[in-house]
Amino acid sequence: MLQAFRDLCREQRRCGGMGGMWWLWARVVRDLATTAVAQRMDERKSDGEVQVRERRLAEVGFVLVLAPLFFVCASLMKYELGIGFLFDPLESLLSDPATRQAFNLISPVMFLGGLGVALVLNAYAVLRLNVGREDGAIVGTVRLEARFWNIAVVAVSLLLLVTLVGYFFAENFIYRP
């Protein structure tokens, strides 16, 4: 590019003198301005696509979190506060042994798997990890991008995962000194 520009300058100076040089620089500045604006528009379009994709990840994560969130809230309200309007319809549905057995098989996969997928997808949307070498040492950086809905889904997913796994251990393991 530098050689081509030098050739253009030499040609304009030889054919047009200083007027030719002014004309060349006017074209260069015009080309630079139009290219810079076009490049900036492409970047904004790309940023908009990224924002839409990460908003969609938050929406998918929110949908995946709904079932475990409902179940945990309904269970806590029923067994801790004695308010059963959310859990009672679920309990009547699960009174059938076949339905209860299917629920017991499907719910761990659906709840824990859904929460895990929601957590991973939305953590991916807000965390950037870079690993590289600098002066012979391996250097890692973690960058957190502030995207409210993705961070909210990560927080709710993590809270529900800890709650469900903690409940699993509390109910199924007995401490023996």
VMD Tcl script that builds the backbone (N, CA, C; Angstrom):
set m [mol new atoms 531]
animate dup $m
set s [atomselect $m all]
$s set {name element resname resid chain x y z} {
  {N N MET 1 A 0.823 -1.184 0.000}
  {CA C MET 1 A 0.000 0.000 0.000}
  {C C MET 1 A 0.867 1.249 0.000}
  {N N LEU 2 A 1.935 1.213 0.769}
  {CA C LEU 2 A 2.825 2.357 0.832}
  {C C LEU 2 A 3.470 2.618 -0.520}
  {N N GLN 3 A 3.903 1.561 -1.185}
  {CA C GLN 3 A 4.517 1.726 -2.503}
  {C C GLN 3 A 3.506 2.269 -3.511}
  {N N ALA 4 A 2.290 1.776 -3.487}
  {CA C ALA 4 A 1.246 2.275 -4.395}
  {C C ALA 4 A 0.980 3.750 -4.124}
  {N N PHE 5 A 0.925 4.156 -2.849}
  {CA C PHE 5 A 0.690 5.565 -2.515}
  {C C PHE 5 A 1.862 6.435 -2.989}
  {N N ARG 6 A 3.087 5.967 -2.818}
  {CA C ARG 6 A 4.258 6.719 -3.300}
  {C C ARG 6 A 4.211 6.880 -4.813}
  {N N ASP 7 A 3.812 5.820 -5.499}
  {CA C ASP 7 A 3.690 5.909 -6.965}
  {C C ASP 7 A 2.636 6.930 -7.363}
  {N N LEU 8 A 1.488 6.935 -6.661}
  {CA C LEU 8 A 0.439 7.918 -6.939}
  {C C LEU 8 A 0.941 9.339 -6.697}
  {N N CYS 9 A 1.636 9.541 -5.583}
  {CA C CYS 9 A 2.177 10.875 -5.276}
  {C C CYS 9 A 3.155 11.321 -6.361}
  {N N ARG 10 A 4.053 10.446 -6.760}
  {CA C ARG 10 A 5.039 10.770 -7.794}
  {C C ARG 10 A 4.335 11.125 -9.108}
  {N N GLU 11 A 3.328 10.350 -9.480}
  {CA C GLU 11 A 2.575 10.598 -10.717}
  {C C GLU 11 A 1.834 11.925 -10.658}
  {N N GLN 12 A 1.179 12.210 -9.535}
  {CA C GLN 12 A 0.434 13.469 -9.401}
  {C C GLN 12 A 1.374 14.664 -9.406}
  {N N ARG 13 A 2.539 14.560 -8.761}
  {CA C ARG 13 A 3.512 15.646 -8.736}
  {C C ARG 13 A 4.065 15.884 -10.141}
  {N N ARG 14 A 4.327 14.803 -10.889}
  {CA C ARG 14 A 4.887 14.926 -12.237}
  {C C ARG 14 A 3.869 15.527 -13.201}
  {N N CYS 15 A 2.592 15.060 -13.122}
  {CA C CYS 15 A 1.592 15.515 -14.091}
  {C C CYS 15 A 0.895 16.804 -13.668}
  {N N GLY 16 A 0.554 16.937 -12.386}
  {CA C GLY 16 A -0.280 18.059 -11.964}
  {C C GLY 16 A 0.395 19.046 -11.049}
  {N N GLY 17 A 1.615 18.793 -10.659}
  {CA C GLY 17 A 2.300 19.704 -9.744}
  {C C GLY 17 A 1.646 19.707 -8.380}
  {N N MET 18 A 1.694 20.884 -7.731}
  {CA C MET 18 A 1.118 20.996 -6.384}
  {C C MET 18 A -0.409 20.873 -6.417}
  {N N GLY 19 A -1.051 21.327 -7.494}
  {CA C GLY 19 A -2.508 21.181 -7.625}
  {C C GLY 19 A -2.897 19.704 -7.676}
  {N N GLY 20 A -2.087 18.909 -8.363}
  {CA C GLY 20 A -2.331 17.468 -8.430}
  {C C GLY 20 A -2.185 16.816 -7.065}
  {N N MET 21 A -1.204 17.296 -6.289}
  {CA C MET 21 A -1.018 16.759 -4.935}
  {C C MET 21 A -2.211 17.101 -4.048}
  {N N TRP 22 A -2.727 18.323 -4.152}
  {CA C TRP 22 A -3.905 18.699 -3.368}
  {C C TRP 22 A -5.089 17.823 -3.755}
  {N N TRP 23 A -5.241 17.587 -5.059}
  {CA C TRP 23 A -6.327 16.747 -5.536}
  {C C TRP 23 A -6.195 15.322 -4.989}
  {N N LEU 24 A -4.965 14.789 -4.993}
  {CA C LEU 24 A -4.723 13.443 -4.462}
  {C C LEU 24 A -5.081 13.380 -2.974}
  {N N TRP 25 A -4.623 14.358 -2.195}
  {CA C TRP 25 A -4.902 14.353 -0.756}
  {C C TRP 25 A -6.396 14.521 -0.481}
  {N N ALA 26 A -7.096 15.285 -1.294}
  {CA C ALA 26 A -8.557 15.426 -1.121}
  {C C ALA 26 A -9.233 14.082 -1.338}
  {N N ARG 27 A -8.789 13.332 -2.344}
  {CA C ARG 27 A -9.364 11.999 -2.589}
  {C C ARG 27 A -9.023 11.036 -1.454}
  {N N VAL 28 A -7.792 11.110 -0.958}
  {CA C VAL 28 A -7.378 10.224 0.135}
  {C C VAL 28 A -8.208 10.494 1.397}
  {N N VAL 29 A -8.384 11.778 1.745}
  {CA C VAL 29 A -9.150 12.125 2.939}
  {C C VAL 29 A -10.614 11.702 2.778}
  {N N ARG 30 A -11.194 11.935 1.577}
  {CA C ARG 30 A -12.576 11.522 1.328}
  {C C ARG 30 A -12.710 9.999 1.454}
  {N N ASP 31 A -11.761 9.262 0.863}
  {CA C ASP 31 A -11.789 7.811 0.932}
  {C C ASP 31 A -11.636 7.323 2.380}
  {N N LEU 32 A -10.744 7.952 3.122}
  {CA C LEU 32 A -10.541 7.595 4.525}
  {C C LEU 32 A -11.814 7.829 5.328}
  {N N ALA 33 A -12.475 8.963 5.119}
  {CA C ALA 33 A -13.691 9.279 5.868}
  {C C ALA 33 A -14.807 8.285 5.534}
  {N N THR 34 A -15.012 8.005 4.260}
  {CA C THR 34 A -16.095 7.074 3.899}
  {C C THR 34 A -15.782 5.660 4.380}
  {N N THR 35 A -14.534 5.249 4.309}
  {CA C THR 35 A -14.156 3.916 4.787}
  {C C THR 35 A -14.312 3.810 6.299}
  {N N ALA 36 A -13.909 4.857 7.022}
  {CA C ALA 36 A -14.026 4.840 8.486}
  {C C ALA 36 A -15.487 4.775 8.911}
  {N N VAL 37 A -16.359 5.544 8.249}
  {CA C VAL 37 A -17.781 5.522 8.591}
  {C C VAL 37 A -18.372 4.147 8.288}
  {N N ALA 38 A -18.042 3.585 7.126}
  {CA C ALA 38 A -18.559 2.265 6.764}
  {C C ALA 38 A -18.078 1.208 7.758}
  {N N GLN 39 A -16.816 1.287 8.158}
  {CA C GLN 39 A -16.266 0.334 9.123}
  {C C GLN 39 A -16.977 0.453 10.462}
  {N N ARG 40 A -17.210 1.682 10.889}
  {CA C ARG 40 A -17.888 1.907 12.171}
  {C C ARG 40 A -19.324 1.374 12.134}
  {N N MET 41 A -19.998 1.557 11.011}
  {CA C MET 41 A -21.358 1.038 10.862}
  {C C MET 41 A -21.353 -0.487 10.933}
  {N N ASP 42 A -20.361 -1.124 10.312}
  {CA C ASP 42 A -20.260 -2.581 10.378}
  {C C ASP 42 A -20.032 -3.049 11.808}
  {N N GLU 43 A -19.190 -2.305 12.568}
  {CA C GLU 43 A -18.935 -2.667 13.962}
  {C C GLU 43 A -20.211 -2.549 14.788}
  {N N ARG 44 A -20.966 -1.469 14.568}
  {CA C ARG 44 A -22.213 -1.294 15.321}
  {C C ARG 44 A -23.202 -2.396 14.982}
  {N N LYS 45 A -23.271 -2.768 13.700}
  {CA C LYS 45 A -24.167 -3.846 13.295}
  {C C LYS 45 A -23.748 -5.147 13.976}
  {N N SER 46 A -22.441 -5.402 14.001}
  {CA C SER 46 A -21.928 -6.605 14.653}
  {C C SER 46 A -22.217 -6.574 16.148}
  {N N ASP 47 A -22.029 -5.396 16.802}
  {CA C ASP 47 A -22.335 -5.267 18.229}
  {C C ASP 47 A -23.810 -5.510 18.491}
  {N N GLY 48 A -24.674 -5.018 17.608}
  {CA C GLY 48 A -26.110 -5.233 17.756}
  {C C GLY 48 A -26.466 -6.699 17.659}
  {N N GLU 49 A -25.818 -7.423 16.750}
  {CA C GLU 49 A -26.064 -8.856 16.611}
  {C C GLU 49 A -25.625 -9.605 17.859}
  {N N VAL 50 A -24.500 -9.188 18.434}
  {CA C VAL 50 A -24.006 -9.817 19.669}
  {C C VAL 50 A -24.994 -9.566 20.805}
  {N N GLN 51 A -25.508 -8.329 20.908}
  {CA C GLN 51 A -26.459 -8.015 21.970}
  {C C GLN 51 A -27.738 -8.828 21.820}
  {N N VAL 52 A -28.217 -8.988 20.585}
  {CA C VAL 52 A -29.425 -9.788 20.348}
  {C C VAL 52 A -29.170 -11.241 20.736}
  {N N ARG 53 A -27.998 -11.786 20.347}
  {CA C ARG 53 A -27.684 -13.177 20.678}
  {C C ARG 53 A -27.615 -13.376 22.189}
  {N N GLU 54 A -27.004 -12.444 22.887}
  {CA C GLU 54 A -26.861 -12.610 24.329}
  {C C GLU 54 A -28.168 -12.347 25.060}
  {N N ARG 55 A -29.030 -11.514 24.494}
  {CA C ARG 55 A -30.369 -11.347 25.054}
  {C C ARG 55 A -31.164 -12.641 24.869}
  {N N ARG 56 A -30.978 -13.293 23.743}
  {CA C ARG 56 A -31.662 -14.577 23.512}
  {C C ARG 56 A -31.163 -15.638 24.486}
  {N N LEU 57 A -29.870 -15.631 24.774}
  {CA C LEU 57 A -29.345 -16.578 25.762}
  {C C LEU 57 A -29.989 -16.336 27.124}
  {N N ALA 58 A -30.183 -15.067 27.477}
  {CA C ALA 58 A -30.849 -14.758 28.741}
  {C C ALA 58 A -32.293 -15.253 28.721}
  {N N GLU 59 A -32.977 -15.099 27.588}
  {CA C GLU 59 A -34.363 -15.571 27.487}
  {C C GLU 59 A -34.435 -17.087 27.610}
  {N N VAL 60 A -33.541 -17.801 26.923}
  {CA C VAL 60 A -33.511 -19.261 27.012}
  {C C VAL 60 A -33.198 -19.683 28.446}
  {N N GLY 61 A -32.225 -19.024 29.062}
  {CA C GLY 61 A -31.887 -19.333 30.447}
  {C C GLY 61 A -33.050 -19.093 31.389}
  {N N PHE 62 A -33.786 -18.008 31.156}
  {CA C PHE 62 A -34.951 -17.713 31.990}
  {C C PHE 62 A -36.001 -18.805 31.870}
  {N N VAL 63 A -36.237 -19.278 30.657}
  {CA C VAL 63 A -37.210 -20.356 30.447}
  {C C VAL 63 A -36.740 -21.632 31.151}
  {N N LEU 64 A -35.445 -21.940 31.066}
  {CA C LEU 64 A -34.919 -23.143 31.712}
  {C C LEU 64 A -34.983 -23.057 33.234}
  {N N VAL 65 A -34.962 -21.849 33.776}
  {CA C VAL 65 A -34.971 -21.647 35.223}
  {C C VAL 65 A -36.395 -21.683 35.792}
  {N N LEU 66 A -37.399 -21.457 34.959}
  {CA C LEU 66 A -38.770 -21.334 35.462}
  {C C LEU 66 A -39.273 -22.555 36.227}
  {N N ALA 67 A -39.119 -23.745 35.675}
  {CA C ALA 67 A -39.645 -24.953 36.337}
  {C C ALA 67 A -38.980 -25.194 37.699}
  {N N PRO 68 A -37.626 -25.181 37.779}
  {CA C PRO 68 A -37.029 -25.377 39.106}
  {C C PRO 68 A -37.367 -24.250 40.080}
  {N N LEU 69 A -37.466 -23.022 39.574}
  {CA C LEU 69 A -37.811 -21.892 40.439}
  {C C LEU 69 A -39.212 -22.066 41.006}
  {N N PHE 70 A -40.155 -22.476 40.171}
  {CA C PHE 70 A -41.515 -22.720 40.639}
  {C C PHE 70 A -41.530 -23.829 41.684}
  {N N PHE 71 A -40.850 -24.927 41.401}
  {CA C PHE 71 A -40.861 -26.069 42.319}
  {C C PHE 71 A -40.246 -25.700 43.671}
  {N N VAL 72 A -39.108 -25.014 43.649}
  {CA C VAL 72 A -38.442 -24.639 44.905}
  {C C VAL 72 A -39.305 -23.648 45.682}
  {N N CYS 73 A -39.840 -22.638 44.995}
  {CA C CYS 73 A -40.686 -21.660 45.687}
  {C C CYS 73 A -41.944 -22.311 46.253}
  {N N ALA 74 A -42.592 -23.172 45.452}
  {CA C ALA 74 A -43.803 -23.857 45.919}
  {C C ALA 74 A -43.489 -24.749 47.118}
  {N N SER 75 A -42.379 -25.466 47.071}
  {CA C SER 75 A -41.998 -26.347 48.185}
  {C C SER 75 A -41.691 -25.549 49.446}
  {N N LEU 76 A -40.939 -24.471 49.298}
  {CA C LEU 76 A -40.611 -23.647 50.474}
  {C C LEU 76 A -41.861 -23.023 51.086}
  {N N MET 77 A -42.751 -22.533 50.223}
  {CA C MET 77 A -43.984 -21.934 50.754}
  {C C MET 77 A -44.836 -22.977 51.467}
  {N N LYS 78 A -44.900 -24.178 50.921}
  {CA C LYS 78 A -45.740 -25.236 51.508}
  {C C LYS 78 A -45.158 -25.747 52.828}
  {N N TYR 79 A -43.873 -26.089 52.812}
  {CA C TYR 79 A -43.306 -26.787 53.966}
  {C C TYR 79 A -42.653 -25.865 54.985}
  {N N GLU 80 A -42.352 -24.646 54.636}
  {CA C GLU 80 A -41.767 -23.726 55.612}
  {C C GLU 80 A -42.774 -22.707 56.127}
  {N N LEU 81 A -43.687 -22.277 55.234}
  {CA C LEU 81 A -44.642 -21.244 55.638}
  {C C LEU 81 A -46.071 -21.767 55.791}
  {N N GLY 82 A -46.320 -23.000 55.322}
  {CA C GLY 82 A -47.646 -23.563 55.415}
  {C C GLY 82 A -48.625 -23.018 54.376}
  {N N ILE 83 A -48.117 -22.371 53.350}
  {CA C ILE 83 A -48.965 -21.815 52.286}
  {C C ILE 83 A -48.870 -22.766 51.104}
  {N N GLY 84 A -49.970 -23.439 50.798}
  {CA C GLY 84 A -49.897 -24.507 49.820}
  {C C GLY 84 A -50.549 -24.245 48.484}
  {N N PHE 85 A -50.937 -22.996 48.187}
  {CA C PHE 85 A -51.690 -22.781 46.952}
  {C C PHE 85 A -50.875 -23.070 45.692}
  {N N LEU 86 A -49.573 -23.024 45.751}
  {CA C LEU 86 A -48.750 -23.373 44.584}
  {C C LEU 86 A -48.427 -24.858 44.552}
  {N N PHE 87 A -48.181 -25.450 45.713}
  {CA C PHE 87 A -47.730 -26.835 45.758}
  {C C PHE 87 A -48.886 -27.834 45.744}
  {N N ASP 88 A -50.052 -27.452 46.291}
  {CA C ASP 88 A -51.183 -28.385 46.377}
  {C C ASP 88 A -51.611 -28.943 45.020}
  {N N PRO 89 A -51.742 -28.129 43.948}
  {CA C PRO 89 A -52.081 -28.719 42.642}
  {C C PRO 89 A -51.014 -29.702 42.162}
  {N N LEU 90 A -49.756 -29.389 42.425}
  {CA C LEU 90 A -48.668 -30.294 42.041}
  {C C LEU 90 A -48.745 -31.585 42.843}
  {N N GLU 91 A -49.048 -31.462 44.121}
  {CA C GLU 91 A -49.146 -32.641 44.985}
  {C C GLU 91 A -50.314 -33.539 44.568}
  {N N SER 92 A -51.427 -32.946 44.185}
  {CA C SER 92 A -52.562 -33.762 43.731}
  {C C SER 92 A -52.234 -34.463 42.418}
  {N N LEU 93 A -51.473 -33.803 41.569}
  {CA C LEU 93 A -51.032 -34.419 40.315}
  {C C LEU 93 A -50.089 -35.588 40.588}
  {N N LEU 94 A -49.239 -35.430 41.597}
  {CA C LEU 94 A -48.249 -36.463 41.920}
  {C C LEU 94 A -48.796 -37.549 42.849}
  {N N SER 95 A -50.068 -37.491 43.206}
  {CA C SER 95 A -50.634 -38.527 44.075}
  {C C SER 95 A -50.758 -39.872 43.351}
  {N N ASP 96 A -50.819 -39.833 42.036}
  {CA C ASP 96 A -50.832 -41.073 41.253}
  {C C ASP 96 A -49.425 -41.666 41.270}
  {N N PRO 97 A -49.250 -42.924 41.664}
  {CA C PRO 97 A -47.909 -43.520 41.767}
  {C C PRO 97 A -47.139 -43.518 40.438}
  {N N ALA 98 A -47.819 -43.752 39.333}
  {CA C ALA 98 A -47.120 -43.769 38.041}
  {C C ALA 98 A -46.602 -42.373 37.689}
  {N N THR 99 A -47.425 -41.370 37.944}
  {CA C THR 99 A -47.008 -39.987 37.675}
  {C C THR 99 A -45.857 -39.587 38.593}
  {N N ARG 100 A -45.953 -39.992 39.850}
  {CA C ARG 100 A -44.888 -39.658 40.807}
  {C C ARG 100 A -43.572 -40.320 40.388}
  {N N GLN 101 A -43.641 -41.575 39.943}
  {CA C GLN 101 A -42.432 -42.274 39.519}
  {C C GLN 101 A -41.811 -41.581 38.304}
  {N N ALA 102 A -42.645 -41.194 37.348}
  {CA C ALA 102 A -42.135 -40.481 36.169}
  {C C ALA 102 A -41.528 -39.141 36.577}
  {N N PHE 103 A -42.194 -38.430 37.498}
  {CA C PHE 103 A -41.677 -37.149 37.981}
  {C C PHE 103 A -40.337 -37.336 38.684}
  {N N ASN 104 A -40.233 -38.385 39.493}
  {CA C ASN 104 A -38.982 -38.634 40.212}
  {C C ASN 104 A -37.830 -38.986 39.275}
  {N N LEU 105 A -38.139 -39.570 38.135}
  {CA C LEU 105 A -37.094 -39.878 37.141}
  {C C LEU 105 A -36.716 -38.657 36.297}
  {N N ILE 106 A -37.725 -37.888 35.919}
  {CA C ILE 106 A -37.501 -36.770 34.994}
  {C C ILE 106 A -37.030 -35.503 35.704}
  {N N SER 107 A -37.550 -35.242 36.892}
  {CA C SER 107 A -37.287 -33.950 37.538}
  {C C SER 107 A -35.806 -33.673 37.821}
  {N N PRO 108 A -35.011 -34.635 38.283}
  {CA C PRO 108 A -33.599 -34.293 38.494}
  {C C PRO 108 A -32.890 -33.887 37.201}
  {N N VAL 109 A -33.187 -34.610 36.139}
  {CA C VAL 109 A -32.560 -34.283 34.854}
  {C C VAL 109 A -33.042 -32.926 34.370}
  {N N MET 110 A -34.353 -32.710 34.451}
  {CA C MET 110 A -34.924 -31.462 33.972}
  {C C MET 110 A -34.469 -30.279 34.835}
  {N N PHE 111 A -34.531 -30.431 36.143}
  {CA C PHE 111 A -34.181 -29.324 37.026}
  {C C PHE 111 A -32.678 -29.053 37.011}
  {N N LEU 112 A -31.881 -30.069 37.342}
  {CA C LEU 112 A -30.434 -29.858 37.419}
  {C C LEU 112 A -29.822 -29.624 36.040}
  {N N GLY 113 A -30.282 -30.388 35.052}
  {CA C GLY 113 A -29.769 -30.190 33.694}
  {C C GLY 113 A -30.145 -28.832 33.135}
  {N N GLY 114 A -31.402 -28.437 33.320}
  {CA C GLY 114 A -31.843 -27.123 32.840}
  {C C GLY 114 A -31.099 -25.990 33.513}
  {N N LEU 115 A -30.924 -26.112 34.826}
  {CA C LEU 115 A -30.177 -25.075 35.554}
  {C C LEU 115 A -28.718 -25.035 35.112}
  {N N GLY 116 A -28.132 -26.214 34.904}
  {CA C GLY 116 A -26.739 -26.260 34.444}
  {C C GLY 116 A -26.581 -25.634 33.071}
  {N N VAL 117 A -27.495 -25.939 32.152}
  {CA C VAL 117 A -27.433 -25.358 30.803}
  {C C VAL 117 A -27.636 -23.851 30.869}
  {N N ALA 118 A -28.611 -23.397 31.647}
  {CA C ALA 118 A -28.852 -21.957 31.791}
  {C C ALA 118 A -27.624 -21.259 32.364}
  {N N LEU 119 A -27.004 -21.879 33.357}
  {CA C LEU 119 A -25.812 -21.305 33.974}
  {C C LEU 119 A -24.662 -21.214 32.982}
  {N N VAL 120 A -24.394 -22.280 32.258}
  {CA C VAL 120 A -23.272 -22.299 31.314}
  {C C VAL 120 A -23.500 -21.324 30.163}
  {N N LEU 121 A -24.694 -21.320 29.581}
  {CA C LEU 121 A -24.974 -20.424 28.457}
  {C C LEU 121 A -24.822 -18.961 28.843}
  {N N ASN 122 A -25.356 -18.597 29.987}
  {CA C ASN 122 A -25.316 -17.195 30.382}
  {C C ASN 122 A -23.973 -16.792 30.969}
  {N N ALA 123 A -23.243 -17.730 31.569}
  {CA C ALA 123 A -21.866 -17.425 31.983}
  {C C ALA 123 A -21.003 -17.189 30.751}
  {N N TYR 124 A -21.242 -17.975 29.705}
  {CA C TYR 124 A -20.532 -17.785 28.443}
  {C C TYR 124 A -20.817 -16.396 27.850}
  {N N ALA 125 A -22.046 -15.904 28.046}
  {CA C ALA 125 A -22.422 -14.604 27.496}
  {C C ALA 125 A -21.738 -13.443 28.206}
  {N N VAL 126 A -21.368 -13.610 29.466}
  {CA C VAL 126 A -20.811 -12.477 30.208}
  {C C VAL 126 A -19.335 -12.627 30.565}
  {N N LEU 127 A -18.792 -13.828 30.494}
  {CA C LEU 127 A -17.386 -14.032 30.851}
  {C C LEU 127 A -16.537 -14.221 29.604}
  {N N ARG 128 A -15.409 -13.565 29.575}
  {CA C ARG 128 A -14.434 -13.750 28.499}
  {C C ARG 128 A -13.112 -14.157 29.152}
  {N N LEU 129 A -12.570 -15.270 28.726}
  {CA C LEU 129 A -11.329 -15.802 29.276}
  {C C LEU 129 A -10.278 -15.782 28.189}
  {N N ASN 130 A -9.158 -15.142 28.470}
  {CA C ASN 130 A -8.043 -15.105 27.532}
  {C C ASN 130 A -6.805 -15.667 28.220}
  {N N VAL 131 A -6.144 -16.584 27.559}
  {CA C VAL 131 A -4.920 -17.173 28.077}
  {C C VAL 131 A -3.858 -17.005 27.000}
  {N N GLY 132 A -2.698 -16.532 27.408}
  {CA C GLY 132 A -1.624 -16.333 26.444}
  {C C GLY 132 A -0.282 -16.319 27.136}
  {N N ARG 133 A 0.753 -16.143 26.344}
  {CA C ARG 133 A 2.116 -16.081 26.880}
  {C C ARG 133 A 2.616 -14.651 26.815}
  {N N GLU 134 A 3.235 -14.225 27.895}
  {CA C GLU 134 A 3.892 -12.919 27.951}
  {C C GLU 134 A 5.226 -13.103 28.657}
  {N N ASP 135 A 6.273 -12.803 27.952}
  {CA C ASP 135 A 7.632 -12.908 28.503}
  {C C ASP 135 A 7.900 -14.289 29.089}
  {N N GLY 136 A 7.449 -15.326 28.405}
  {CA C GLY 136 A 7.708 -16.693 28.824}
  {C C GLY 136 A 6.759 -17.233 29.882}
  {N N ALA 137 A 5.895 -16.372 30.434}
  {CA C ALA 137 A 4.946 -16.821 31.453}
  {C C ALA 137 A 3.557 -16.944 30.829}
  {N N ILE 138 A 2.785 -17.873 31.357}
  {CA C ILE 138 A 1.405 -18.019 30.913}
  {C C ILE 138 A 0.556 -17.046 31.725}
  {N N VAL 139 A -0.177 -16.200 31.014}
  {CA C VAL 139 A -0.985 -15.169 31.653}
  {C C VAL 139 A -2.445 -15.375 31.263}
  {N N GLY 140 A -3.314 -15.335 32.243}
  {CA C GLY 140 A -4.746 -15.471 31.989}
  {C C GLY 140 A -5.489 -14.249 32.476}
  {N N THR 141 A -6.476 -13.838 31.723}
  {CA C THR 141 A -7.336 -12.737 32.141}
  {C C THR 141 A -8.790 -13.182 32.022}
  {N N VAL 142 A -9.579 -12.729 32.962}
  {CA C VAL 142 A -11.013 -12.992 32.943}
  {C C VAL 142 A -11.703 -11.629 32.902}
  {N N ARG 143 A -12.600 -11.469 31.933}
  {CA C ARG 143 A -13.318 -10.202 31.792}
  {C C ARG 143 A -14.810 -10.477 31.955}
  {N N LEU 144 A -15.446 -9.689 32.789}
  {CA C LEU 144 A -16.876 -9.805 33.019}
  {C C LEU 144 A -17.566 -8.640 32.340}
  {N N GLU 145 A -18.457 -8.938 31.412}
  {CA C GLU 145 A -19.210 -7.897 30.727}
  {C C GLU 145 A -20.544 -7.744 31.432}
  {N N ALA 146 A -20.879 -6.513 31.768}
  {CA C ALA 146 A -22.083 -6.246 32.550}
  {C C ALA 146 A -23.322 -6.302 31.665}
  {N N ARG 147 A -23.925 -7.449 31.628}
  {CA C ARG 147 A -25.200 -7.642 30.932}
  {C C ARG 147 A -26.183 -8.132 31.983}
  {N N PHE 148 A -27.080 -7.243 32.378}
  {CA C PHE 148 A -27.920 -7.469 33.548}
  {C C PHE 148 A -28.685 -8.785 33.491}
  {N N TRP 149 A -29.398 -9.048 32.410}
  {CA C TRP 149 A -30.258 -10.228 32.369}
  {C C TRP 149 A -29.453 -11.518 32.369}
  {N N ASN 150 A -28.308 -11.523 31.679}
  {CA C ASN 150 A -27.467 -12.718 31.698}
  {C C ASN 150 A -26.911 -12.965 33.092}
  {N N ILE 151 A -26.476 -11.911 33.765}
  {CA C ILE 151 A -25.947 -12.060 35.125}
  {C C ILE 151 A -27.058 -12.489 36.082}
  {N N ALA 152 A -28.267 -11.962 35.889}
  {CA C ALA 152 A -29.397 -12.359 36.739}
  {C C ALA 152 A -29.701 -13.841 36.567}
  {N N VAL 153 A -29.691 -14.337 35.335}
  {CA C VAL 153 A -29.949 -15.761 35.097}
  {C C VAL 153 A -28.845 -16.612 35.718}
  {N N VAL 154 A -27.589 -16.164 35.603}
  {CA C VAL 154 A -26.474 -16.894 36.224}
  {C C VAL 154 A -26.670 -16.958 37.735}
  {N N ALA 155 A -27.026 -15.832 38.347}
  {CA C ALA 155 A -27.191 -15.796 39.804}
  {C C ALA 155 A -28.347 -16.693 40.264}
  {N N VAL 156 A -29.490 -16.610 39.580}
  {CA C VAL 156 A -30.644 -17.425 39.961}
  {C C VAL 156 A -30.345 -18.903 39.734}
  {N N SER 157 A -29.703 -19.227 38.620}
  {CA C SER 157 A -29.354 -20.629 38.337}
  {C C SER 157 A -28.422 -21.179 39.405}
  {N N LEU 158 A -27.417 -20.405 39.744}
  {CA C LEU 158 A -26.457 -20.838 40.761}
  {C C LEU 158 A -27.138 -21.011 42.120}
  {N N LEU 159 A -27.980 -20.072 42.489}
  {CA C LEU 159 A -28.700 -20.162 43.764}
  {C C LEU 159 A -29.596 -21.399 43.808}
  {N N LEU 160 A -30.329 -21.649 42.726}
  {CA C LEU 160 A -31.205 -22.820 42.693}
  {C C LEU 160 A -30.412 -24.126 42.671}
  {N N LEU 161 A -29.304 -24.151 41.941}
  {CA C LEU 161 A -28.463 -25.357 41.945}
  {C C LEU 161 A -27.944 -25.663 43.335}
  {N N VAL 162 A -27.456 -24.646 44.033}
  {CA C VAL 162 A -26.957 -24.849 45.396}
  {C C VAL 162 A -28.088 -25.310 46.313}
  {N N THR 163 A -29.273 -24.727 46.151}
  {CA C THR 163 A -30.425 -25.115 46.973}
  {C C THR 163 A -30.814 -26.570 46.735}
  {N N LEU 164 A -30.931 -26.954 45.466}
  {CA C LEU 164 A -31.355 -28.328 45.154}
  {C C LEU 164 A -30.300 -29.358 45.533}
  {N N VAL 165 A -29.045 -29.075 45.261}
  {CA C VAL 165 A -27.979 -30.024 45.628}
  {C C VAL 165 A -27.844 -30.095 47.150}
  {N N GLY 166 A -27.962 -28.956 47.834}
  {CA C GLY 166 A -27.930 -28.963 49.301}
  {C C GLY 166 A -29.079 -29.755 49.888}
  {N N TYR 167 A -30.259 -29.612 49.314}
  {CA C TYR 167 A -31.419 -30.393 49.757}
  {C C TYR 167 A -31.179 -31.882 49.531}
  {N N PHE 168 A -30.626 -32.232 48.378}
  {CA C PHE 168 A -30.337 -33.635 48.070}
  {C C PHE 168 A -29.411 -34.236 49.132}
  {N N PHE 169 A -28.340 -33.520 49.470}
  {CA C PHE 169 A -27.418 -34.038 50.478}
  {C C PHE 169 A -28.055 -34.077 51.861}
  {N N ALA 170 A -28.829 -33.067 52.203}
  {CA C ALA 170 A -29.457 -33.031 53.527}
  {C C ALA 170 A -30.462 -34.167 53.706}
  {N N GLU 171 A -31.164 -34.517 52.628}
  {CA C GLU 171 A -32.184 -35.560 52.723}
  {C C GLU 171 A -31.614 -36.975 52.609}
  {N N ASN 172 A -30.504 -37.149 51.926}
  {CA C ASN 172 A -30.039 -38.495 51.598}
  {C C ASN 172 A -28.798 -38.965 52.340}
  {N N PHE 173 A -28.147 -38.077 53.052}
  {CA C PHE 173 A -26.944 -38.500 53.762}
  {C C PHE 173 A -27.100 -38.211 55.245}
  {N N ILE 174 A -26.688 -39.176 56.031}
  {CA C ILE 174 A -26.788 -39.054 57.476}
  {C C ILE 174 A -25.377 -38.933 58.023}
  {N N TYR 175 A -25.181 -37.943 58.863}
  {CA C TYR 175 A -23.868 -37.748 59.492}
  {C C TYR 175 A -23.673 -38.784 60.593}
  {N N ARG 176 A -22.552 -39.490 60.481}
  {CA C ARG 176 A -22.212 -40.490 61.504}
  {C C ARG 176 A -20.831 -40.177 62.034}
  {N N PRO 177 A -20.768 -39.733 63.287}
  {CA C PRO 177 A -19.439 -39.383 63.858}
  {C C PRO 177 A -18.553 -40.558 64.094}
}
mol reanalyze $m
mol bondsrecalc $m
mol representation Tube
mol addrep $m
